[in-house]
Amino acid sequence: MKKIILLMAMAAAGLGGCGKRPAPLTIDNALTADEIAAGRLTPEVMWKMRRAGSSSLSPDGGRLLYAATDYDMTENRGVTSLWTQEMATGECRALTGPESNNHSPQWSADGRHVWFLSDRSGTTQVWRMRADGTGAEQVTGSGDGEGIPEVEGFGVSPDGKHIWWVQTVHVAARKSSDVHADLPKSKARIYDDLMVRHWDYWDEGDYRHIFVAELGGGLVTGGTDIIGADAAWDAPLAPYFDMAEIAWNHAGTMLAYTCKPLTGTEYAESTDSDIFVYDLTTGKTANICKPRTGNRTECTDDICELVVEMPGYDKYPVWSPDDLHIAFRSMRRAGNESDKERLFVYDCRTAEMHDLTATFDYNALNVVWDDDRTLRFIAPIEATHQICRVRLPEPGATCGTSEVEVLTRGDHDINAFTTAGGRTVAEVCTISMATEFFEAGADGALTRISKINDPIYDAVKMGEVQKRWVTTTDGKRMLTWVILPPDFDPTQKYPVLLYCQGGPQSVVSQFWSYRWNFQLMAAQGYIVVAPNRRGLPSFGQEWLDQISGDYSGQNIRDYLAAVDDVAREPWADETRMGCVGASYGGYSVYYLAGCHEKRFKAFVAHCGIFDFDSMYGQTEELWFVNNDYGGPYWDDRNAVAQRSYAHSPHKYAEKWDTPILIVTGEKDYRIPYTQSLEAFTAARVRGIPARLVEFEDEAHQVFKPQNSLVWNREFFGWLDKYVKQR
């Protein structure tokens, strides 16, 4: 429930889709005279920002290659282009224009070419061009684009001889027209088992598979489906389809990838994905996470434990430079999407594995090899994201000898980094700054090297971000971000918004969001209180785990402790407070609406859980509700589950007494829109002022530009009406 889907964001930018390519966009996102004079961040100004991402250094470290997306509000879509920046001079060059969408760029091994995805031929295919943007030529598909499957991701082998790509394959009869071929106009779907839908799409028998082929002088039109033509599962994993789950070895002879080869109810209840290695020479595939007695040890507090099973998520393989090891991220506990992400290393010669973060109480993300024995990764630490380093234990060393070193410091989120030619460039954001590029020095110091959105930063004022440690009701210390309005005057009193985080186990870090933007809220005159309540990562696994099976417990008290602490300030108006949140945050809003004891003047719930009983039967990944609720509602011998269902928000609706805005997406299958309809019905039948905003073409998040403006207008309109006004 907690993640943002890259595929959705790409669709919002107009990066996918079959059929005729949209007409080129003419982007003019210069601020108007009125916007400059106002000097305030508004939804309209925010949508004029260029969104940077997908960066990599050239092999010699001399140029940074990245993608950037611009949006046109009138056309209700965006266009993604490719850029390079010279590291020596800072000079930027656009490699592609607005005539087509171009994304997912990759350097060739010699740095002379750039491989990328483009829809310029009618469907999204792999293309190659010179490093200066000239000489573009299509690599996959056909010239006319008719009947050719879309390429959703790709990777060229380091030696340039082979390519993998991901495309959709129809492998199962789910549509009635497949089952009853003589009735082609029938629109039924037919299922004998779970899952019938996932996140924002119905299962109609189509799955993402990895294909491998040789690169030659012409178009690559065929290839080997290494997942299997009849395999009814995805690689990379649904629903995110993250291409970082697939990796070439440096010799270009093997491909490591993530897969969960399960079907039906077993798939819906399991998080058991593994790392597979495909050998191009033999055509054989091996599961390196398959239990082998004696091949693996884990160490905690210098105690070694033999491990024979890896039943949780194992994802994101990365080969060492000498191809002797594969690093990957592993979760120990089955059915828990928010278990600790441990950094494992597999020895390709001995099949032994080592947990390099056994004594490190934080997650390991975005793993990169520095050399054959040294790795760097990103870890969430106290509501920030930092680069860390760890070395493989020396041969024959005892357990617990891998020490993690935190390299960077500061209140920021490092979301990704790239290394080459002795340089490291990171993608960095803060609550007050969208993603910009920073060079990371050997001492961990970060130096900003890009100016992607400076015209907007120069024109609008951001509010001060305070880092506040709040004492919780059980005596713990909780980090809470407090964002003040621009031109804050401590002699005045301001309305207050309590922000409830979704996930439920997603950190309230120094993130910049184009949906839930703290600076945007502050710019409308609100003080924003954003607590890292119980159940959020970056404060150790014990803090993170507390929420599972206890949604209505300590984390709810943490919310109230945070807002009460700020409300005691002379500049906070405790008579004008609102409470807002999405997903699990939406659940939090519904629950607090029944127990807030008159603290809040209004609520806003986006895609929240209202009725636990119906949610169990409506959602799709059953492992999630099994883990977080404790099990199904009918298990009356399960004390944890029965406690969860007893505290479902719908059972407290009789205590609701406060205006509430409810927002949902019709294509949301994780927390189906019916949850929002139930809540809206309860509010109106009880005579409580309520408003329902339902987006027919959105899912769990709102991505489309004009929908976003509607969302913001409704959001702030509701709060201004019931909270801001005295």
Salt bridges, closest charged atoms under 4 A:
GLU35 OE1 - LYS48 NZ 2.87
GLU44 OE2 - ARG713 NH2 3.51
ASP70 OD1 - ARG50 NE 3.00
GLU75 OE1 - ARG77 NE 3.94
GLU137 OE2 - ARG128 NH2 2.95
GLU152 OE1 - ARG208 NE 2.95
ASP178 OD2 - HIS170 NE2 2.97
ASP203 OD2 - ARG174 NE 3.33
GLU204 OE2 - ARG189 NE 2.98
ASP206 OD1 - HIS170 ND1 2.65
ASP225 OD2 - HIS209 ND1 2.76
GLU298 OE1 - ARG332 NH2 2.82
GLU298 OE1 - ARG342 NH1 2.53
ASP323 OD1 - HIS250 ND1 3.23
ASP339 OD1 - ARG333 NH2 2.67
GLU341 OE1 - ARG329 NE 2.94
ASP347 OD2 - HIS325 NE2 3.55
ASP347 OD1 - ARG349 NE 3.17
ASP370 OD2 - ARG376 NE 2.93
GLU394 OE2 - ARG391 NH2 3.85
GLU405 OE1 - ARG389 NH2 2.91
ASP411 OD1 - LYS467 NZ 2.98
ASP413 OD1 - HIS385 ND1 3.12
GLU436 OE2 - ARG448 NH2 3.43
GLU439 OE2 - ARG423 NE 3.21
ASP454 OD1 - ARG448 NH2 2.33
ASP474 OD2 - ARG534 NH1 2.91
ASP487 OD1 - LYS461 NZ 3.09
ASP545 OD1 - ARG333 NH2 2.97
ASP558 OD2 - ARG534 NE 3.00
ASP564 OD2 - ARG599 NH2 2.87
ASP565 OD2 - ARG468 NE 2.54
ASP565 OD1 - ARG568 NH2 3.46
GLU569 OE2 - ARG468 NH2 2.54
ASP573 OD2 - ARG576 NE 2.77
ASP573 OD2 - ARG726 NH1 3.38
GLU597 OE1 - ARG599 NH1 3.76
ASP611 OD1 - HIS650 ND1 3.51
GLU620 OE1 - ARG670 NE 2.59
GLU621 OE2 - HIS198 NE2 2.60
GLU621 OE1 - ARG670 NH2 3.10
ASP657 OD1 - HIS596 NE2 3.22
ASP657 OD2 - LYS598 NZ 2.70
ASP668 OD2 - HIS700 ND1 2.66
GLU714 OE1 - ARG691 NE 2.95
ASP720 OD1 - LYS724 NZ 3.47
